[in-house]
Amino acid sequence: MSSVETLGALERRLNASIPQQIIRSEVESRLKKVGRTAKVAGFRPGKVPFKILEQQYGGQIYQEVLGDSLQRSFSENAQTHKLSVVGYPKFEVKSAGAEQVEYAATFEVYPEITLGDLSSETVERSTYTLSDADVENTINTLRKQRAVYVVADRAAQNDDQVRIDFSGTLDGVVFDGGEAKDFVFVLGAGRMLPDFETAITGMKTGETKAFDMTFPADYHGKEVAGKQVTFTITVHAVEEPRLPELDAAFAKSLGVADGDVEKVKAEIRSNLEREVSRRIKVRNKDAAMSVLEKVTQAELPKTMLDWEIQNQQQQALQEMASRGVKIPQGATLPAELFLDRAQKRVKLGLILNELVEKHDLSAKPDQIKALVQEYAQSFEQPEEVVRWYSADQARMQEVENLALEDNVVAWVHGAAKVSDKELTFKELMGTN
């Protein structure tokens, strides 16, 4: 017999027992198996008396069998009581008599998810149509990236490359990082503070200028953050960009072997269309998930939150390590840094599981295949990429999850009020 107690909104305790005879029988079976190869001084393998085997190995094997028996008993009883268990139970052996092992298992169950009503909610749906101007602007950006700089006999202006000496003082003393010789940068590239660039704009080669400037309050250099300093600048060179012609040589520099400029344009358009589609999907998914989270209330299992926090902590440490940050052995990051995001991810995961099951939104094979093929088109040998995905179930699962999310977004758009928003190219790409 077994019983289940409710300890909290999701916490439960199963009380049950296991007949000692079952445990003793399994212990005996395992001891006999060990006896076939056990090496005990004074006995040949397979000839060790059972009593000696029991003395040497019985305690360890009993604990192993008990652990396995607890897991098996819990699983059977959980099915009997129709419990949807989250994670692993915490076992407590209450008594181990001659006839029965009485135990308690504390655990959490999945919450019941009641999806909210979307009919009165409005979800924003981002849209964008790629234009010829977008393609031309992207080509011009590529040309700028390959620009060469030539001497300009005029005042410095935006997009010019300048070579300068500068010295910055705070209360008459040069501050840390405030001085450089033959420093080169491009005006308007955002490398320097706007007030600094503004002061240089309009200067010619050979000119020297002094000016006051106030650093932003949140500037990373604490010594000068929010303070007024005095800079003295001497311009040694002003150079203007000379862009490569849009010709065969330029096309070849972008990997088009035959130098066909029209192929360059077609490839850039194709790449932009894929990137636009990807970014639109991300925006619309985020908007759909936000409205689902808003209208649905759910109790979150602590077990799942702990898993998610640990996963995010590990990812953050790996990201820091990949950037060259030295992580001390055994170091971790405070759990509270990840709590909000973990709560959101766990809640959305529960909502999506309920939606997919209730409305049959699982990814279809044709969807998965189409997504893989779409992604593969951005590579020189798409068929190799398709085979690479198909060879690994984990990679295919990632694609399946993306297709499932597409289905959920489409369902949300059908259930809620939709407000279309036409974005600009800069808004979509996140450029200034």
C-alpha positions as CSV (number, residue, x, y, z in Angstrom):
1,M,0.0,0.0,0.0
2,S,1.1,3.5,-0.6
3,S,-0.2,7.0,0.0
4,V,0.5,10.5,-1.2
5,E,0.6,13.7,0.9
6,T,0.3,17.2,-0.4
7,L,3.0,19.4,1.1
8,G,2.6,22.5,-1.0
9,A,1.3,23.7,-4.3
10,L,3.5,21.3,-6.2
11,E,5.4,19.4,-3.5
12,R,4.3,15.9,-2.7
13,R,5.4,13.0,-0.5
14,L,4.9,9.4,-1.3
15,N,4.8,6.9,1.6
16,A,5.3,3.3,0.6
17,S,7.1,0.1,1.5
18,I,9.2,-2.6,-0.1
19,P,9.2,-6.3,1.0
20,Q,12.5,-7.2,2.5
21,Q,12.2,-10.6,0.7
22,I,12.5,-8.9,-2.7
23,I,15.6,-7.0,-1.5
24,R,17.2,-10.1,0.0
25,S,16.6,-12.2,-3.1
26,E,18.3,-9.6,-5.3
27,V,21.2,-9.3,-2.9
28,E,21.7,-13.0,-3.0
29,S,21.6,-13.1,-6.8
30,R,24.2,-10.3,-7.1
31,L,26.5,-11.9,-4.5
32,K,26.5,-15.2,-6.4
33,K,27.3,-13.2,-9.6
34,V,30.2,-11.5,-7.8
35,G,31.4,-14.8,-6.4
36,R,32.2,-16.1,-9.9
37,T,35.1,-13.7,-10.3
38,A,35.8,-12.4,-6.7
39,K,39.4,-12.8,-5.6
40,V,39.7,-13.7,-1.9
41,A,42.9,-14.9,-0.3
42,G,42.9,-18.6,0.2
43,F,40.2,-19.4,-2.3
44,R,40.1,-19.9,-6.1
45,P,37.7,-17.6,-8.1
46,G,34.3,-19.1,-8.1
47,K,35.0,-21.2,-5.0
48,V,34.6,-18.5,-2.3
49,P,32.0,-19.6,0.3
50,F,28.8,-17.6,0.2
51,K,29.2,-16.6,3.9
52,I,32.5,-15.0,3.2
53,L,31.2,-13.2,0.1
54,E,28.4,-11.9,2.3
55,Q,30.8,-10.6,4.9
56,Q,33.0,-8.8,2.4
57,Y,30.5,-7.6,-0.2
58,G,27.1,-7.9,1.4
59,G,26.9,-4.3,2.9
60,Q,27.8,-2.6,-0.3
61,I,25.5,-4.7,-2.5
62,Y,22.6,-4.3,0.0
63,Q,22.9,-0.5,-0.4
64,E,23.0,-0.8,-4.2
65,V,20.0,-3.0,-4.3
66,L,18.1,-0.8,-1.8
67,G,18.8,2.2,-4.0
68,D,17.6,0.4,-7.1
69,S,14.5,-0.9,-5.3
70,L,13.6,2.5,-4.0
71,Q,13.7,3.9,-7.6
72,R,11.7,1.0,-9.0
73,S,9.1,1.1,-6.2
74,F,8.7,4.9,-6.5
75,S,8.3,4.7,-10.3
76,E,5.6,2.0,-10.0
77,N,3.7,3.9,-7.3
78,A,4.0,7.1,-9.2
79,Q,2.3,5.4,-12.2
80,T,-0.4,3.9,-9.9
81,H,-1.2,7.4,-8.5
82,K,-0.9,9.0,-11.9
83,L,1.7,11.4,-10.7
84,S,3.5,13.6,-13.2
85,V,6.9,13.8,-11.5
86,V,9.4,16.6,-12.0
87,G,13.1,15.5,-11.7
88,Y,14.2,13.0,-9.0
89,P,12.7,12.3,-5.6
90,K,14.5,12.7,-2.3
91,F,14.3,9.4,-0.5
92,E,14.1,8.8,3.3
93,V,14.2,5.3,4.7
94,K,11.9,5.5,7.8
95,S,12.4,2.0,9.0
96,A,13.9,-1.3,7.8
97,G,12.3,-4.1,9.7
98,A,12.5,-7.8,9.0
99,E,9.5,-7.8,6.7
100,Q,9.3,-4.4,5.2
101,V,11.4,-1.3,4.3
102,E,9.3,1.7,4.9
103,Y,10.3,4.8,3.0
104,A,9.1,8.3,2.0
105,A,9.9,10.1,-1.2
106,T,9.6,13.9,-1.5
107,F,9.2,15.4,-5.0
108,E,7.5,17.9,-7.2
109,V,4.8,17.4,-9.8
110,Y,4.2,19.4,-13.0
111,P,1.7,22.2,-12.6
112,E,-1.6,22.3,-14.3
113,I,-1.4,24.9,-17.1
114,T,-4.6,26.8,-17.9
115,L,-3.9,28.8,-21.0
116,G,-5.2,32.4,-20.9
117,D,-7.7,34.0,-23.3
118,L,-5.9,35.7,-26.1
119,S,-9.0,36.9,-27.9
120,S,-8.8,40.4,-26.3
121,E,-5.0,40.7,-26.5
122,T,-3.2,42.5,-29.3
123,V,0.1,41.0,-30.5
124,E,2.5,43.1,-32.7
125,R,3.6,41.4,-35.9
126,S,6.7,42.9,-37.5
127,T,7.0,43.1,-41.3
128,Y,9.6,44.2,-43.7
129,T,10.0,44.0,-47.5
130,L,13.6,44.1,-48.8
131,S,14.2,46.8,-51.4
132,D,16.7,47.4,-54.2
133,A,18.0,50.3,-52.1
134,D,18.8,47.9,-49.2
135,V,20.9,45.8,-51.6
136,E,22.7,48.9,-53.0
137,N,23.4,50.2,-49.5
138,T,24.8,46.9,-48.4
139,I,27.1,46.8,-51.5
140,N,28.3,50.4,-50.6
141,T,29.0,49.2,-47.0
142,L,31.1,46.4,-48.4
143,R,32.9,48.9,-50.6
144,K,33.6,51.2,-47.6
145,Q,35.0,48.3,-45.7
146,R,37.5,47.8,-48.6
147,A,38.3,51.5,-49.0
148,V,41.8,52.8,-49.3
149,Y,42.7,56.3,-47.8
150,V,44.5,59.0,-49.8
151,V,45.7,62.4,-48.7
152,A,43.0,65.1,-48.7
153,D,44.1,68.7,-49.0
154,R,41.1,70.0,-47.1
155,A,39.4,70.2,-43.7
156,A,38.5,66.8,-42.0
157,Q,35.0,65.6,-42.4
158,N,32.9,62.6,-41.7
159,D,34.3,59.3,-43.0
160,D,37.8,60.7,-43.3
161,Q,40.7,59.0,-41.6
162,V,42.8,61.2,-39.4
163,R,46.2,60.8,-37.7
164,I,46.6,62.9,-34.6
165,D,48.5,63.6,-31.4
166,F,46.3,64.3,-28.4
167,S,46.9,65.1,-24.7
168,G,44.1,65.4,-22.2
169,T,44.5,66.9,-18.8
170,L,42.4,66.9,-15.6
171,D,43.2,69.9,-13.3
172,G,46.3,70.4,-15.3
173,V,47.6,66.8,-15.1
174,V,47.5,64.3,-17.9
175,F,45.1,61.5,-16.9
176,D,45.5,57.8,-17.4
177,G,44.8,56.9,-21.1
178,G,44.5,60.6,-22.0
179,E,47.6,60.9,-24.2
180,A,48.6,59.3,-27.6
181,K,50.9,59.9,-30.6
182,D,50.1,59.2,-34.2
183,F,46.7,57.9,-33.2
184,V,44.6,56.9,-36.3
185,F,40.8,56.6,-36.5
186,V,37.9,57.3,-38.9
187,L,35.6,60.1,-38.1
188,G,32.0,59.0,-37.7
189,A,32.9,55.3,-37.1
190,G,31.9,55.7,-33.4
191,R,35.3,54.7,-32.0
192,M,35.7,58.0,-30.2
193,L,33.3,60.1,-28.1
194,P,31.1,62.4,-30.3
195,D,32.4,65.6,-28.6
196,F,35.9,64.6,-29.4
197,E,35.1,63.9,-33.0
198,T,33.2,67.1,-33.4
199,A,36.3,69.1,-32.2
200,I,38.4,67.5,-34.9
201,T,35.9,67.9,-37.7
202,G,36.9,71.0,-39.7
203,M,40.6,70.8,-38.8
204,K,43.3,70.6,-41.4
205,T,46.7,68.9,-41.5
206,G,49.2,70.8,-39.3
207,E,46.6,72.5,-37.2
208,T,46.6,72.4,-33.4
209,K,43.6,73.0,-31.2
210,A,42.7,73.0,-27.5
211,F,39.2,72.5,-26.2
212,D,37.3,71.5,-23.1
213,M,35.1,68.4,-23.0
214,T,33.0,66.7,-20.3
215,F,33.0,62.9,-20.2
216,P,29.7,61.1,-19.8
217,A,28.8,60.2,-16.2
218,D,28.8,56.5,-17.0
219,Y,32.2,56.6,-18.8
220,H,34.3,53.4,-18.1
221,G,37.3,55.5,-16.9
222,K,36.2,56.4,-13.4
223,E,39.0,59.0,-13.0
224,V,37.3,61.3,-15.6
225,A,33.7,60.1,-15.6
226,G,31.4,63.1,-15.5
227,K,34.3,65.5,-15.3
228,Q,35.5,68.3,-17.6
229,V,38.9,67.9,-19.1
230,T,41.1,69.9,-21.5
231,F,42.4,68.3,-24.7
232,T,45.1,69.6,-27.0
233,I,45.0,68.0,-30.5
234,T,47.5,68.3,-33.4
235,V,46.3,66.9,-36.8
236,H,49.2,65.3,-38.8
237,A,47.1,63.9,-41.6
238,V,43.6,64.0,-43.2
239,E,42.8,61.2,-45.6
240,E,39.6,60.6,-47.6
241,P,38.3,57.2,-48.5
242,R,38.6,56.0,-52.0
243,L,36.1,53.2,-52.6
244,P,36.8,50.3,-55.0
245,E,34.8,50.4,-58.3
246,L,31.9,48.0,-58.6
247,D,33.6,45.9,-61.2
248,A,35.0,42.4,-61.8
249,A,37.9,42.9,-59.4
250,F,35.5,43.9,-56.6
251,A,33.3,40.8,-57.4
252,K,36.3,38.5,-57.2
253,S,37.3,40.0,-53.8
254,L,33.9,38.9,-52.5
255,G,34.5,35.3,-53.8
256,V,32.7,35.4,-57.2
257,A,35.4,33.7,-59.2
258,D,34.2,34.9,-62.7
259,G,33.9,38.5,-61.5
260,D,30.2,38.8,-62.5
261,V,28.8,41.8,-60.7
262,E,25.2,40.7,-61.2
263,K,26.0,37.5,-59.3
264,V,27.3,39.6,-56.4
265,K,24.1,41.6,-56.3
266,A,22.0,38.4,-56.5
267,E,24.0,36.7,-53.7
268,I,23.8,39.8,-51.5
269,R,20.0,40.0,-52.0
270,S,19.7,36.3,-51.2
271,N,21.7,36.7,-48.0
272,L,19.8,39.8,-47.0
273,E,16.4,38.1,-47.5
274,R,17.5,35.2,-45.3
275,E,18.7,37.6,-42.6
276,V,15.5,39.7,-42.8
277,S,13.4,36.6,-42.5
278,R,15.4,35.4,-39.5
279,R,15.2,38.7,-37.7
280,I,11.4,39.1,-38.4
281,K,10.9,35.6,-37.0
282,V,12.8,36.4,-33.8
283,R,10.8,39.6,-33.3
284,N,7.5,37.9,-33.9
285,K,8.4,35.0,-31.7
286,D,9.3,37.3,-28.8
287,A,6.1,39.2,-29.2
288,A,4.0,36.1,-29.3
289,M,5.8,34.6,-26.3
290,S,5.3,37.8,-24.3
291,V,1.6,37.8,-24.8
292,L,1.3,34.1,-23.9
293,E,3.3,34.7,-20.7
294,K,1.1,37.7,-19.9
295,V,-2.2,35.9,-20.0
296,T,-1.2,32.6,-18.4
297,Q,-0.6,32.0,-14.7
298,A,1.5,29.0,-13.6
299,E,3.1,27.7,-10.5
300,L,6.8,27.0,-11.3
301,P,8.5,23.8,-10.0
302,K,11.5,24.8,-8.0
303,T,13.3,21.8,-9.4
304,M,13.0,23.1,-13.0
305,L,14.0,26.6,-11.9
306,D,17.2,25.2,-10.2
307,W,18.0,23.3,-13.4
308,E,17.6,26.3,-15.6
309,I,19.6,28.6,-13.3
310,Q,22.4,26.1,-13.2
311,N,22.3,25.8,-17.0
312,Q,22.5,29.6,-17.4
313,Q,25.3,29.8,-14.8
314,Q,27.3,27.3,-16.7
315,Q,26.7,29.0,-20.1
316,A,27.8,32.3,-18.7
317,L,31.0,30.9,-17.3
318,Q,31.7,29.2,-20.6
319,E,31.1,32.5,-22.5
320,M,33.4,34.3,-20.1
321,A,36.1,31.7,-20.6
322,S,35.8,31.9,-24.4
323,R,36.5,35.6,-24.1
324,G,39.7,35.0,-22.2
325,V,38.4,35.6,-18.7
326,K,40.2,33.3,-16.2
327,I,37.7,31.5,-14.1
328,P,38.9,30.1,-10.7
329,Q,38.4,26.4,-10.2
330,G,35.0,25.8,-8.7
331,A,33.8,29.4,-9.2
332,T,30.2,30.1,-9.8
333,L,27.9,33.1,-10.4
334,P,25.2,34.3,-8.0
335,A,21.9,32.4,-8.7
336,E,19.8,35.6,-8.3
337,L,21.5,37.1,-11.5
338,F,19.6,34.4,-13.5
339,L,16.4,34.0,-11.6
340,D,14.2,36.3,-13.7
341,R,15.3,34.9,-17.0
342,A,15.0,31.3,-15.6
343,Q,11.5,32.0,-14.4
344,K,10.5,33.2,-17.9
345,R,12.1,30.3,-19.7
346,V,10.6,27.7,-17.4
347,K,7.1,29.3,-17.6
348,L,7.3,29.5,-21.4
349,G,8.4,25.9,-21.7
350,L,5.4,24.8,-19.7
351,I,3.1,26.9,-21.7
352,L,4.5,25.6,-25.0
353,N,4.2,22.0,-23.9
354,E,0.6,22.6,-23.1
355,L,-0.1,24.4,-26.3
356,V,1.6,21.8,-28.5
357,E,-0.3,19.0,-26.9
358,K,-3.7,20.7,-26.7
359,H,-3.7,22.1,-30.3
360,D,-1.4,19.6,-32.1
361,L,1.3,22.1,-32.9
362,S,4.1,19.6,-33.2
363,A,6.6,20.2,-36.0
364,K,5.9,18.3,-39.2
365,P,8.6,16.4,-41.1
366,D,8.2,18.7,-44.2
367,Q,8.6,21.8,-42.0
368,I,11.8,20.4,-40.5
369,K,13.2,19.5,-43.9
370,A,12.4,22.9,-45.3
371,L,14.1,24.7,-42.4
372,V,17.3,22.6,-42.9
373,Q,17.3,23.3,-46.6
374,E,16.7,27.0,-46.1
375,Y,19.7,27.3,-43.7
376,A,21.9,25.1,-46.0
377,Q,21.4,27.6,-48.9
378,S,23.8,30.1,-47.2
379,F,26.7,27.6,-47.7
380,E,28.7,26.8,-50.8
381,Q,27.7,23.1,-50.6
382,P,24.2,22.9,-49.3
383,E,23.9,19.2,-49.7
384,E,26.8,18.7,-47.3
385,V,25.1,20.9,-44.6
386,V,21.8,18.9,-45.0
387,R,23.7,15.6,-44.5
388,W,25.6,17.1,-41.5
389,Y,22.2,18.0,-39.8
390,S,20.6,14.7,-40.7
391,A,23.5,12.7,-39.1
392,D,23.0,14.1,-35.7
393,Q,19.7,13.8,-33.7
394,A,20.5,16.6,-31.4
395,R,21.0,19.0,-34.3
396,M,17.7,17.9,-35.9
397,Q,16.0,18.4,-32.5
398,E,17.1,22.0,-32.6
399,V,15.5,22.5,-36.0
400,E,12.4,20.7,-34.8
401,N,12.1,23.2,-31.9
402,L,12.4,26.1,-34.3
403,A,9.6,24.7,-36.5
404,L,7.5,24.1,-33.4
405,E,8.0,27.8,-32.4
406,D,6.9,28.8,-35.8
407,N,3.7,26.8,-35.3
408,V,3.1,28.4,-31.9
409,V,3.6,31.9,-33.3
410,A,1.1,31.2,-36.1
411,W,-1.4,29.9,-33.6
412,V,-1.0,33.1,-31.4
413,H,-1.6,35.2,-34.5
414,G,-4.8,33.3,-35.2
415,A,-6.0,33.6,-31.6
416,A,-5.2,37.2,-30.7
417,K,-5.7,40.5,-32.4
418,V,-2.8,41.3,-34.7
419,S,-1.3,44.7,-35.2
420,D,1.2,44.9,-38.1
421,K,4.2,47.1,-37.8
422,E,6.3,47.9,-40.9
423,L,9.9,48.3,-39.7
424,T,12.7,50.3,-41.3
425,F,15.8,48.5,-42.4
426,K,17.8,50.2,-39.5
427,E,15.2,49.1,-36.9
428,L,15.3,45.6,-38.2
429,M,19.1,45.3,-38.4
430,G,19.7,47.3,-35.2
431,T,22.0,49.8,-37.0
432,N,22.3,53.5,-36.2
